[in-house]
Every structure is written in C-alpha cells, then in structure tokens.
C-alpha cells in the first residue's frame, strides 16, 4: 500500500484546498512544504501536473511555478524533464540531536507551555468532533498510522507518524481548517518530538494513548475522546518542557520566526548549519 493510498481523503483535501488570496507564492510554499516535512506527501510521490495543481490550490500557473522553484531550492521538490517527468516530493532529513537541542533551547518554557495549550485545544476539539461526525470506516487511516507507530524503529520515523496521527484525527473531524492548523502545529513541534520519542517505553505509552483515542472516537464518546487526546498532547509537551529545564542555563538559540521558510530551519529542512 502506497502512502498516497494510506492517507485519508480528508488529509489530502486539506493539503490541496485553495490557498489564501494574500501572499500566494509564500502560502503555497508553506502549504506544500509543511505537508512534505510531515510526510503527508510521500517521498518520491509525483505531484499533480502544474495546471491541475494550480487549479486545486486556486492559483495561477505562474504563481505555482514560482512556489515550486522555491521548494526545489529548499530541497523539498525535484523536477524531472521529458517522458515520465514532473515534480516529485523529496522527503527531507531530520536534523541531528545536537541541532534539535539547539532548536529546543530557542524556546522558553513559557513559550513551550503556550504552544502546548494551543496544541491541546486544537487536538481535543478535533477528537471531540471526530467522535460526533466520523463513521467507523473513516478511522482506517488512524489505525494504520497506529500500526506504523508500533513498528517504527527510529525517533525520526516515530515523530513523523506521531504528527500524522494528529493530522488524520483532525481530518476525521471533517474540518479542513482544523486539519491545516494541526499541520502548522506539527511543523513547530514535530521534529522536537524526536528528542523524546526515541525511548521505546514512551513510544509504547503514546501508542496506547492513541489506541484509546481511536476507541473513544469509534464509540462516539466525544468528551472522553477530547480528554484522552488532550492528555496525550499535554504529556508530550511536559516532556519537552522537562528536557528544556534540564538544559544548562547558558543554552540559547535563535527563536524561529513564524510564517516564513527563510529563517531558522524548520523541522526536517535540508539546510547547512548556518
């Protein structure tokens, strides 16, 4: 089964819905770049043709070409010419532990706590709505992602699958806006979770929590689903905060600026050390 087949239709619809009218090139770059970094688009997957993709995103082909050029420069897309050519996804590498720790040092504990509050609110709302709206068959992407988490060997793979679960949960809520918000949150926190998901015991704990969320959603227990989903996020945030508190007082790093791909490397971005 390909990753394209694996993904729920709701996730892919959220990725390829029309972008905001403002700053369209940057918005397309952000939308597609986020999806690639989170593994929502598979490594090596061919993107739709330029005219089709431009139509899905609600932009001109000129705007799309500029966005694809920026994505190529960031190493997230490759283009092949000739027969069988087109634009293809290039899944980025995850930064090493030292760089991830430096990135974590760029967050204060207050910022991490605030991020966790927002993340928990979005995830809890998605779980509650999914329990109210989704059909049992719609939970198959979540179950397959849960199986992948149980078998993922390295922290980078686990963090991508973890993030995908939360995006798919938002898609199960049948809310494109919540899904896109979850994608944006995962680009902030996703790579940092590599620092805590390397622990096999915690990976199993997360898998158990995800399993409980799926069961509550399937049973239509919306308040239980909300509470379980929030607890999962809150625990992950607490682990990152504990790790941040354990860092030397001199640890520091630049706080990444929001809304741009040009600043401190986003999770998984192929960059030099500059």
C-alpha positions as CSV (number, residue, x, y, z in Angstrom):
1,X,0.0,0.0,0.0
2,X,1.4,3.4,-1.0
3,X,1.5,6.4,1.3
4,X,-0.9,8.1,-1.0
5,X,-3.4,5.2,-0.5
6,X,-2.6,5.2,3.2
7,X,-3.6,8.9,3.7
8,X,-7.2,9.6,4.4
9,X,-9.0,11.7,1.8
10,X,-9.6,14.4,4.4
11,X,-5.9,15.0,4.8
12,X,-5.2,15.2,1.1
13,X,-8.2,17.6,0.6
14,X,-6.8,19.8,3.3
15,X,-3.3,19.9,1.6
16,X,-4.8,20.7,-1.8
17,X,-7.6,23.1,-1.0
18,X,-7.3,26.7,-2.3
19,X,-4.8,28.9,-0.5
20,X,-5.4,32.3,0.9
21,X,-5.5,35.2,-1.5
22,X,-2.7,37.1,0.3
23,X,1.0,36.3,-0.4
24,X,0.0,33.4,-2.6
25,X,3.5,32.2,-3.5
26,X,4.6,32.1,0.1
27,X,1.4,30.4,1.1
28,X,1.7,27.7,-1.5
29,X,5.4,27.1,-0.4
30,X,4.3,26.9,3.2
31,X,1.3,24.6,2.5
32,X,3.2,22.1,0.4
33,X,6.4,22.4,2.4
34,X,4.6,21.6,5.6
35,X,2.9,18.6,4.1
36,X,6.2,17.2,2.7
37,X,8.1,17.8,6.0
38,X,5.4,15.9,7.9
39,X,5.4,13.0,5.5
40,X,1.8,13.8,4.4
41,X,3.1,13.6,0.9
42,X,5.2,10.5,0.3
43,X,8.9,10.6,-0.6
44,X,9.2,10.3,-4.4
45,X,5.4,10.9,-4.9
46,X,4.7,12.8,-8.1
47,X,2.7,16.0,-7.6
48,X,-0.3,16.6,-9.9
49,X,0.6,18.4,-13.1
50,X,1.1,22.1,-13.0
51,X,-2.3,23.1,-14.4
52,X,-4.2,20.6,-12.2
53,X,-2.3,21.5,-9.1
54,X,-2.7,25.2,-9.7
55,X,-6.4,24.6,-10.2
56,X,-6.7,22.7,-6.9
57,X,-4.8,25.4,-5.0
58,X,-6.7,28.2,-6.7
59,X,-3.7,30.0,-8.0
60,X,-2.3,30.8,-11.4
61,X,0.3,28.5,-13.1
62,X,2.8,31.4,-12.8
63,X,2.3,31.5,-9.0
64,X,2.6,27.7,-8.8
65,X,5.8,27.7,-10.8
66,X,7.4,30.3,-8.5
67,X,6.4,28.2,-5.5
68,X,7.8,25.0,-7.0
69,X,11.0,26.8,-7.7
70,X,11.3,27.9,-4.1
71,X,10.5,24.3,-2.9
72,X,13.3,23.0,-5.3
73,X,15.7,25.5,-3.7
74,X,14.8,24.1,-0.3
75,X,15.4,20.5,-1.4
76,X,11.7,19.6,-0.9
77,X,10.8,19.0,-4.6
78,X,12.8,17.7,-7.5
79,X,11.8,18.2,-11.2
80,X,12.4,15.7,-14.0
81,X,12.1,16.6,-17.6
82,X,11.0,14.6,-20.6
83,X,8.9,11.4,-20.7
84,X,7.7,10.4,-17.2
85,X,8.8,13.8,-15.9
86,X,7.2,16.2,-13.5
87,X,7.6,17.5,-9.9
88,X,8.4,14.9,-7.2
89,X,8.4,15.1,-3.4
90,X,11.8,14.9,-1.8
91,X,11.4,13.9,1.9
92,X,13.9,15.9,4.0
93,X,16.3,14.6,6.6
94,X,15.7,15.2,10.2
95,X,18.3,17.4,12.0
96,X,20.7,15.7,14.3
97,X,20.2,15.6,18.0
98,X,22.6,18.5,18.7
99,X,20.7,20.8,16.3
100,X,17.4,19.7,17.7
101,X,18.6,20.5,21.2
102,X,19.8,23.9,20.0
103,X,16.3,24.5,18.5
104,X,14.7,23.5,21.7
105,X,16.9,25.9,23.6
106,X,15.4,28.7,21.4
107,X,12.0,28.1,23.1
108,X,11.4,29.4,26.6
109,X,9.4,27.1,29.0
110,X,6.6,29.7,28.8
111,X,6.5,29.5,25.0
112,X,6.5,25.7,25.1
113,X,3.7,25.8,27.6
114,X,1.7,28.2,25.5
115,X,2.3,26.1,22.4
116,X,1.2,23.0,24.3
117,X,-2.0,24.7,25.4
118,X,-2.9,25.7,21.8
119,X,-1.9,22.2,20.5
120,X,-4.1,20.5,23.2
121,X,-7.0,22.8,22.4
122,X,-6.9,22.0,18.7
123,X,-6.3,18.3,19.2
124,X,-9.1,18.0,21.8
125,X,-11.6,19.8,19.6
126,X,-10.7,17.6,16.7
127,X,-11.1,14.4,18.7
128,X,-14.5,15.6,20.1
129,X,-15.8,16.5,16.6
130,X,-14.4,13.2,15.1
131,X,-16.3,11.2,17.7
132,X,-19.5,13.1,16.7
133,X,-19.1,13.1,13.0
134,X,-17.0,10.2,11.7
135,X,-18.0,6.7,10.6
136,X,-16.1,3.6,11.7
137,X,-14.7,3.1,8.2
138,X,-13.2,6.6,8.3
139,X,-10.9,5.5,11.1
140,X,-8.8,3.2,9.0
141,X,-6.1,5.8,8.3
142,X,-5.7,6.3,12.1
143,X,-5.5,2.6,12.7
144,X,-2.8,2.1,10.0
145,X,-0.8,5.0,11.4
146,X,-1.1,3.5,14.9
147,X,0.4,0.2,13.5
148,X,3.2,2.2,11.9
149,X,4.0,3.9,15.2
150,X,4.2,0.5,16.9
151,X,6.8,-0.7,14.4
152,X,8.7,2.5,13.8
153,X,12.3,1.9,14.9
154,X,13.9,5.3,15.0
155,X,12.9,8.6,16.6
156,X,12.6,10.5,13.3
157,X,10.1,8.0,11.9
158,X,8.2,7.9,15.1
159,X,7.9,11.7,15.2
160,X,6.5,11.8,11.7
161,X,4.0,9.1,12.4
162,X,3.0,10.8,15.7
163,X,2.4,14.1,13.8
164,X,0.5,12.3,11.0
165,X,-1.9,10.7,13.6
166,X,-2.9,14.1,14.9
167,X,-3.4,15.5,11.4
168,X,-5.5,12.5,10.5
169,X,-7.5,12.9,13.7
170,X,-8.3,16.5,12.6
171,X,-9.2,15.2,9.1
172,X,-11.6,12.7,10.8
173,X,-13.3,15.7,12.4
174,X,-14.2,16.7,8.8
175,X,-12.7,20.2,9.3
176,X,-10.2,21.4,6.7
177,X,-9.4,24.4,8.9
178,X,-8.6,22.2,12.0
179,X,-6.5,19.9,9.7
180,X,-4.4,22.8,8.4
181,X,-4.0,24.2,11.9
182,X,-2.8,20.8,13.1
183,X,-0.3,20.6,10.2
184,X,1.0,24.1,11.2
185,X,1.4,23.0,14.8
186,X,3.3,19.8,13.8
187,X,5.8,21.9,11.8
188,X,6.5,23.8,15.1
189,X,6.8,20.8,17.4
190,X,7.1,17.7,15.2
191,X,10.9,17.5,14.9
192,X,11.4,18.3,18.6
193,X,9.5,15.2,19.5
194,X,12.4,13.2,18.1
195,X,14.1,14.1,21.4
196,X,11.5,12.2,23.5
197,X,10.2,9.5,21.1
198,X,13.5,7.6,21.0
199,X,12.5,6.0,24.3
200,X,10.8,2.7,23.5
201,X,8.8,2.8,26.7
202,X,7.4,6.2,25.8
203,X,6.7,5.1,22.3
204,X,4.5,2.3,23.7
205,X,2.8,4.7,26.0
206,X,2.0,7.0,23.1
207,X,0.7,4.1,21.1
208,X,-1.6,3.1,24.0
209,X,-2.9,6.6,24.2
210,X,-3.6,6.8,20.5
211,X,-5.4,3.5,20.7
212,X,-7.6,4.8,23.4
213,X,-8.4,7.9,21.4
214,X,-9.4,5.8,18.4
215,X,-11.7,3.6,20.6
216,X,-13.4,6.6,22.2
217,X,-13.9,8.2,18.7
218,X,-15.3,4.9,17.4
219,X,-17.7,4.7,20.4
220,X,-18.9,8.2,19.9
221,X,-17.7,9.1,23.4
222,X,-16.9,12.7,22.4
223,X,-15.9,14.1,25.8
224,X,-13.7,11.1,26.6
225,X,-12.1,11.3,23.2
226,X,-11.4,15.0,23.8
227,X,-9.9,14.4,27.2
228,X,-7.7,11.5,26.0
229,X,-6.4,13.5,23.0
230,X,-5.6,16.5,25.2
231,X,-3.8,14.3,27.7
232,X,-1.6,12.8,25.0
233,X,-0.5,16.3,23.8
234,X,-0.1,17.6,27.3
235,X,2.2,14.7,28.3
236,X,4.4,15.2,25.2
237,X,4.6,19.0,25.9
238,X,5.5,18.3,29.6
239,X,8.4,16.0,28.5
240,X,9.7,18.7,26.2
241,X,9.5,21.3,29.0
242,X,11.3,18.9,31.4
243,X,14.0,18.4,28.8
244,X,14.3,22.2,28.3
245,X,14.5,22.8,32.1
246,X,17.3,20.3,32.3
247,X,19.4,22.1,29.8
248,X,22.3,24.3,31.0
249,X,21.3,27.9,31.8
250,X,23.7,29.1,29.1
251,X,21.9,27.1,26.5
252,X,20.4,29.5,24.0
253,X,19.4,29.7,20.4
254,X,17.5,31.9,17.9
255,X,13.8,31.8,18.3
256,X,12.4,30.8,14.9
257,X,10.3,33.5,13.2
258,X,6.8,32.3,12.2
259,X,5.3,32.3,8.8
260,X,8.5,32.0,6.7
261,X,10.7,29.3,5.4
262,X,13.7,31.7,5.3
263,X,14.6,31.7,8.9
264,X,15.9,29.1,11.4
265,X,15.4,25.7,9.7
266,X,12.0,24.2,10.1
267,X,11.7,20.6,11.4
268,X,13.4,18.3,8.9
269,X,14.5,21.1,6.5
270,X,17.7,20.3,4.5
271,X,20.0,23.2,5.4
272,X,23.5,23.8,6.2
273,X,24.5,24.6,9.8
274,X,24.2,28.3,9.2
